[in-house]
Amino acid sequence: MAAGKRVVLVTGCAKGGIGYEYCKAFAEHDCHVFASDISQRMSDLSDLRSHNNNNSIETLELDVTSDESVAGAVDTIMSKFGQIDVVVNNAGVGITGPLAEIPTDQFLKAYEVNTVGALRVAQHVVPHMAARRRGRIVNIGSVVGNVATPWAGPYCASKAAVHAMTDTLRLELRPFNIDVILVIPGSVRSNFGANASDKLRNFEWKMYKEFTEAITERATASQGGKATDPRVFARHVASEVLSAKAPKRVEFGHMSGLFRLLSWCPVWGRDAFMSTRFKLNRKVFI
């Protein structure tokens, strides 16, 4: 990208998440960063001030499920700087549970935040980027958007949709010189798994009662001891996104290689691996 102070908007920046680290990573590249999240989590962003070199990080309330909120946030940035160079659509929720029983409103919530939320933000910033004929939209996918796992169907499906949406946007925005980048994280340490586990406490499975332990374990499966440090991950992504020639995809993090291998495997091979890994290799009688 061209030299100069670039303005970056990051969604979903609560402390303990990867978005929080994205903000610091982009600020290290002399960008002016708007760290955003929903009103209930704005207090989580206060600590970013200690990493705020040259007043390069501002906080901003933004709810990706609200057109009014997104429009207001974008208008605020445009009124201050007249440009938005990079948008990182990081806001997301993890919904864990068996698809045959999980409430449909929870399934829809995963799409509303993870997929529609990213599109909503893109739609509000694209006209400004198109007017300047420059800009980069970064959508955060997941390795499970390529290879779905049991017990996380809503999340896997919403991320697969993000992948497809990103591929379409990349082509449709080429005439306006807007780059669209898909980031595919592997296992990266964050509070994401803990948040998903908290949501499970409200559910009592019926058909899948015997699998409760496996379902709970899936919520934190990406948070093992070998998970990639979020600071390392965020710095890698920021460096790639700000490079002179935008990559189409950034795939990085622990287990990325495993999931790439699984994507090449025949279906029976993937099924055998996932059934064993998530304790689905036995019959149950109701």
N, C-alpha and C positions, 0 to 999 in steps of 0.2 A: 504494500500500500504506500501511497505518497507520504513523504515526511510531513511532520507537523503534529500538533496536539490532536489526537483522535478521540472522539467521544464514544464511549462504550456504555451500553445499557445491559445489565445482567438481571435476570429475573430469578426469584427463589434463592435468596442470599442469606438465610438464617444461619447463625453461628453453628458450627458443627457439620455443615453441609459443604458440598463441593463448590456451590455458588459463592460462598464466603471466600473461598480460596481463589476463585476466578477473579474476584474483584481486586485482591492484592496482587495477583499475577499480572493483570493488565495495567495496574497502576505502576508496577515496576518497569513497564515498557513506556512510561511517560504518557499514558492515556489519562483522560479525565473520565472517571468511572461513576456511573449512577448505579448504586447497589439498591435493589428494590425487593420488596416482599409485601405480604398482606399486613394489615394494620396490627393484628395480634402478635406479629413477630418483629415489629419495627425495633423494639428494645434490644433484640438480638444483634442488631446491626451497629449498636453504639460502639462496640469495641473496635470497629474498623477505623475509628478515629486515631487509634494508636499506631495504625499502619498507614496513616494518611499523609504521606510525604507531599509537601507543596500544595496541600488542600486538594489533592487529586481524586478523592473519593467523596461523593455526596450520597446521602440516603434518600430514598423516594418510596412512598407508598404506592403499590401497584398490585392489583388483583387480576390475574390473567383470565379469570372467569367472568369479568365484567367489562363490557365495551366502554362504559363511562369511565372506569378507572384507568384502563389502558390509554384511552384518548387523552385523559387529563395528564397522565404521566408523560406521554409523548409531547403534548403541547408545552408542558413545563420545560422539558429539555430543549425543545426548538426555540422557545422564547429566550432562553439563556444563551444558547450557543449557535442556533440556526443550522445545526447539523446533527446527525446521528450516523456515525461511521460503522459501528459494529453493534449488533444485537445478539446476545447469548440467551437463547430460550432454554433456561435451565430449570424453571419451576416444574415440580413434578410430585406425584404421590405414589406410594407403593400400596397396592391392594392385594392381600394374600388370602387364599382360600380356594376350595374346589369349585370349579365353574358350575357344576350341577346344583350347588346349594347357595352360592354367594348371592346376596341380594342384588337385584339388577341395578338399583340406584348406586351401589358401590362400583359396579362395572362401568356405569355411565360416568361416574365421578372421575375414574381413571382417564377416560377419553376427554372429558371436559377440561381437565387440568393439563394432562400430558400432551394431548394432541390438538384439541381445539384451542387451548390456551396459547400454544405456540403459533398457530395460524392467526389467531386474533392479533397478537403482537405484530406479526409480520405484516398483516394487512394495514396496520396503522402506520408502520414506519416505511413501507415500500414507496408510497407516493413522494416522500421527502428524499429518499435515496435516488429514486428515478429522476427527480428534478435536477439533482446534482450529477447524475450518471456515475454514481459510485456508492459502494456500501457492501457490507457483508452480513449475512444472516447465518447464525450458527444454531443449528437444532441439535439438542442432545438426545441421542437414541440410546441403545443398549445392545450388548451382545445377545440378550434374550429377545431382541427384536428380530434377530436372524435365526436363532434356535430357541424355541419356546421351551420352558420347563414346567413341570407340574406344580400345582399349588400357587401359581402366580399368573393365572390366565389373563386377568384384566390388565395387569401391568405389561405382560408380554405382548398382548394384542395392541395396546395403545402405542407401544414403542415400535411395533412392526408398522403401524399406520404412520408414525412419525418418519420412518425410513422411506416409505412410499411417497409421502407428502413432500419430503425434502428432495427426492429425485425429480418430482414433477416441478417444484418451484425452481430448482436449479436450471432447468431447461426454459421454463416460461419467463424467467427474469434475465436471461442472457441478453435479450435485445436492449435492456436498460443498463447493462454493465454492472449488474448486482450479482455478487458471488453468493452462493448458498452452500454451506459446509455441513456435513453430517459428522458429529462426534459420536463414536461408539465406545463407551467406557467398558472396561472389563470389571474386575473386582477392585473397587476403590474404597478405602476406609472412610466412613462418614456415619452420621446418625440416622441415615435412611432406614437401615434395618431395624433399629430400635423403634422408630416411629411406626413402622409396619407392624411390629410385634404388639405395640400398644393397642392398635386398632383391633387385633384379633380377640382381645379380651371380651369384646361385646358379642361374640358369636359362639353358639353351641351347635356343633355339627351333628347331624342325625345319621345319615348314611355313612358319613366319614368319621364317626366318633373314634373309631379305632386308629385313625391316622392323625389324631390331634397333635401328637408329639412331632410327627414328620412335617406337618403343616407349619407348626410354630418354628421348627428348625429352618424351614425354607425362608422364613422372613429375614433371617440373619445369615443366610448361606454365603452371601458375598462379603461378609465382614470377618473372615478368618485372619489368622496371624500373618499370612502372606499378602493380604490385600495391599494394593499400591497406596503409598502415602498421598493424600489429597493435594498437598503442596506440590509434589513432584508432578502429579497428573495435571494440575491446573497450569503450572508453568509450561509444560509441554504443549498443552492445547493453545495457550495464549501465543506462544512462539510460532506455532504453525498457522494460526488464524491471521496473525499480523505479518506473515512472510510476504515477500513481493509477489509471489504467484500462489494464489489460494489453492490448497489441496481440496479435492472433492470430498474426501473422507479422512478422518483422523481416528484410527483404531488403536487404543492403547490401554494398558492396565493388566493386572494379573488375571489369568485365565483367558485372555483374548485369544491366545494360540489354541487352547483347548476347544473353544467354541468355533473357531475357524475350521478346525479339523472336523468337529461334529457337523458343521454345515456341509461338508463334503461327503460325509458318511451316508450310506443308504438309510432309508427310514427305519428299517428293522434294527440297524446298528444304533441309531440315536435312541430308539425306544428302549432297547435293552439297557443302554447306559443310564438313561433317565429313570427307568423303572427300578433299577438297583439303587441308584443314588438317592432316590426319594421314596424308597420303601413301598413301591407299588407292584412288586413281583410276587404277590400272593392273592388268593381269592378270598372274598368276603361274602358271607351269607347273612342276609337281613332277617 
